[in-house]
Amino acid sequence: MMIARGKGNLLDSFRRLAVLVLLLCLPAIAHGKVIYDTWTSDNSTVGSYVVTVEHNALTSTWDFRFTVLPWDAEGRGLFVDLGDYDLTDTPVVSNVSWYPLGGSHNVKIKYVDKDTDKCGKGCDIKNLNPPLPDPDDEWELVFELGKKNYDGVQTFNFSVNDSALVGITESDWGLMAVASKHLCEGGDLLPGDEDDCDNKVKAYASGYLAPEVPVPGTPLLIGLGLLLLAQARRVR
């Protein structure tokens, strides 16, 4: 009876170990974000914009986060280049949120696949001349952020359905340009110094893929596997 129980425990341990080995063989890397945080401006001062784009397989969307940190400007428009690519469908904006909360601060897709420097009423990147790659010379997505006048918005979060971006991967996200208002100088910050931050600025940046990182559960799985091996040896 003891021998049978010992064999049963040993078999159970090996089954658990096999499951752990299978889990460890699965991809253990979390996809990185495309980050834009180094900008070339038409002004001696540039806002502290940080834009990230990340694919969300659960919601089938590309998730955008546009923030200004520290809060020394307010975003008004965002231009996105995807190289020589034509959108396969009309993209849909969803999951829009912003900080601080309050009021009505929309995010709209103003243009798609268009050679334009406009992003809405009182919103443009005229005379910025960002180096869009040939032969396309188009912005695949142009977003209008918020309203023309002061909004008091530091961060926009929004998503675009990926059915319009078939085949796009992280490596396809190219140049971005930002049109902003209420640019602060000399250490001033929003919202407290709003009256002193009345400049406009335009800027562009290239993105980079953040380093991929191991999924946090991987070291735990390795540790459990070692414990099960030790248990299996004791049972024998």
Protein Blocks (a to p, Z undefined) as FASTA:
>chain_A
ZZmmmmmmmmmmmmmmmmmmmmmmpccbdcdddddfbdcdfbfbdcdddddddddfklop
acddddddddfbccfbdcddebjaddfbdcddehiacddeedjdddddfbgciacfbebe
hiacehklpacddfklpafbdcdehjfbdnhiabdcddddfklmghiafklpccddddde
hiaeehiacfklmmmmmcccddddddddddddddfklmmmmmmmmmmmmmmmmmZZ
